[in-house]
Amino acid sequence: MLISRTPFRLSFYGGGLDYPAWYKKNKARVLCAGLDYYCYLTVRELPPFFNHKFRVSYSKVETTNSLGDINHPSAREVLKRYGAGKSIEISHIGDLPARSGIGSSSSFTVGLISSLKGLDGKYIGREALANAAINLEQNQMGEMVGFQDQCAAAFGGLVIIEGDAEGIRPRKFISKKEYTEYICSSLLMGFDGIERFSNIASRKIDDFITKKNSESLMHELSEISNKGIDLFGNEGEIDKHAQLTKAIRDIKIEMNGDKYNDRTTDIINATEAAGSLCTRFMGAGGGGFFICWAPNHLHEKIKNSVNVKTWVKVKIGKVGSQMIFNEN
């Protein structure tokens, strides 16, 4: 038996550019981070005396003798590819709720691939792990996903990713500890309590990318994102980050249709009126977690400006998916 721990994702720049419809025809550069909040998976090979061959426990509990009968898409497809014909039990818990814009499904996929390789006594490198998860989600599972969630989950910390028709190349982004702490202290993360399936919002983004009249807006998004990544490398101030992020947000809500979402609009308007320099929802859109760029002394005022389910301190982790217990 082993236990893996895999971080959730926070995106800074390049979201929307990591979809195949864009990066397979254009160069994309993305900056994201693995949060210090995690998906935990306990994985073990089942002894032969059970009446089932597979047990998957998450918000539901599934027991079955056939891989094809597993409803959880990631568990089913990862077991098909990496299960090595074994009878397997998987139990999942998370520090943050799923379907909320933090890349939870990709964290599960990355963690399970790593766990099953570990159960087989093998290690998979971080770049290979990220690309294995991307390939499985985009091709085997047919999910409408980009490539940043898997890279953040595999590497942890700050990650820069370059993608084009030749492939996807993630690596660690080097930043001084003091600057990373400054960025984290200038971010406030709220949860509106709405769980949503990212595939719906992601489909809207993919449809937007493929529209003939969207090319100029996509190139604008790419240009702004590259400026943001360079600003991060130059240790820019938060007001500059907020200015760029707001421009990106306005493009993204045009892409995913959130400009017509009253709840999203109300949260953005209220928090910005209370001092947020820029408020944007995380992930593909549709609800879930949102981020406010704001000086620390305004955080309480911003919290009091809206009625949301909970607030979370932004913490960037140091490591990606790893085994924290191994009894093999």
C-alpha positions, 0 to 999 in steps of 0.5 A, a space after each residue: 500500500 502507498 499514499 501519494 500527495 499531489 498539489 492542486 493548481 493556481 494559474 497566473 498567465 497563459 490560461 486558455 492558450 494551453 488548449 490543443 486547438 491553439 498550441 498545436 498551431 501557435 506557440 504557447 507559454 504558461 506560468 502556473 503553480 502547484 498550491 500547498 493544498 493537495 489531493 491524497 490517494 491511498 492505493 493498494 493491491 487487493 487481496 484475493 478473498 474480496 468479492 470485487 476486483 476494483 474499489 474506487 472511493 471518492 465522493 462515491 464508492 464503486 466496487 466492480 469486477 470489470 474495469 469497464 464498469 468503473 464510472 470515474 473516468 480517470 480511475 478507469 482509464 488510468 487503471 486500464 493503462 497502468 494497472 498491470 492487470 492487478 486488483 486495485 483499491 483507490 481511496 481519495 481525499 482532498 484539501 479543497 473541493 473538486 469541480 471548483 477551478 483548481 485542476 482537481 481532476 488532473 491532480 487525481 490523474 497525475 497522482 494515480 499514474 504516479 501511485 500505480 507506477 510506484 506500486 509496480 516499483 517504478 519511478 516516472 520523471 516529472 516531465 514524463 508524468 505530466 505528459 503521460 497525464 496530458 496524453 491520457 486526458 486529452 486522447 484516451 479520455 477525450 477530455 476538453 483540457 489544456 496542459 497546465 493542470 497536469 504540469 503544476 500537479 507533477 512539478 509543484 511550485 512555480 512552473 513555466 510551460 512551453 507548448 507548440 506542435 512539437 510538444 509540451 515542455 514544462 520546467 521549474 520557474 525560478 523565483 526568489 523566496 521573498 518575491 513568491 511570499 510577496 505575491 502570495 500575501 497579495 492574493 486572496 482566494 475565495 470559494 463561492 460554493 458552486 461546483 461545476 464541471 469544467 468540461 462545459 466551460 472548457 468546451 466554450 473556450 475551445 469553441 471560441 478558439 476555433 472561431 474564425 473571428 477569434 484569432 486577433 483576440 487570442 493573439 492579444 491574450 498571448 501577448 498579454 500573458 507573455 508580458 505577465 510572465 516577463 513581469 513575474 521574472 522581473 519581480 514586478 509590483 502587484 498593481 502591474 500584475 493586476 492590470 495585466 490579469 484584468 485584461 486577461 480576465 476580460 478576454 476569458 469571460 468573453 471566451 467562456 460566457 461568464 460575462 452573462 453570469 450574474 453571480 460572477 459579475 456581482 462578486 467581481 464588482 463587489 470585491 473590486 469596489 472594496 479594494 481588489 485591484 483585480 478579481 478573476 475566477 480560477 479555471 475555465 470559469 462557471 464558478 468555484 474559486 476566485 482570486 483577488 489581487 490586493 494589498 494584505 491590509 485590504 483583505 478583511 474589507 474585501 472578505 466582508 464585501 461578499 457573502 461567499 462560502 469560505 476564504 482560503 490563504 494562498 500558499 504555493 507549495 515546493 514539490 509536486 506529486 510524491 509518495 508520502 507513505 510506501 509499504 511495498 
